[in-house]
Amino acid sequence: MKRFRVAVISFGVLANIGMGVVGAYAQANRVEPATRCTTASVKGSFAFQGQGFLGRVPLAFVGVLHFDGKGRFSGRHEESIGGNYGPSIEAGDSSVSDDCMGIQHWTDHPPHTGLPPHNHTIVFNVAKGGDEGWFLGIDNSPPGQFHTNIPEPDIEFWGTMKRL
């Protein structure tokens, strides 16, 4: 029994030492990002496409965004929400951190849906020197903002963008 206890304690000590060595090695050999980005990294026009859900209803869209490189953008897209097809325009602000992750806040105006303008927050990354990226968006409108008697549906969407 005593041997077993010594073996377990020895194993625990060695495992802790090993984890410390691995942690120190990982810290010493940490890879810094090769690319630094700014808001100017996305200056220009981008085609984008995506899909997602409005509540449980599928949606899909394609469009073009124009970034001024100073934190503002505008654009338009065509979308289908559960087969209800039509145009939408958007405008908002964006920022990009030096690790090439960005965030956008935009107001969407989809007249074909009968809904008033609504707000989105989109996170994205910048890839291939600013020529491509991927995004994930959510609806950040508070419940009841546009309809006091029904809760607002959740909107989730994702897709890609590519410099024109």
Sequence and secondary structure as in RCSB ss.txt:
>XXXX:A:sequence
MKRFRVAVISFGVLANIGMGVVGAYAQANRVEPATRCTTASVKGSFAFQGQGFLGRVPLAFVGVLHFDGKGRFSG
RHEESIGGNYGPSIEAGDSSVSDDCMGIQHWTDHPPHTGLPPHNHTIVFNVAKGGDEGWFLGIDNSPPGQFHTNI
PEPDIEFWGTMKRL
>XXXX:A:secstr
 HHHHHHHHHHHHHHHHHHHHHHHHHHHT    S    GGGG EEEEEEEEEEETTEEEEEEEEEEE SSSEEEE
EEEEEETTEEEEEEEEEEEEE TTSEEEEEEEEE GGGT   EEEEEEEE BGGGTEEEEEEEE   TTSS SSS
    EEEEEEEEE 
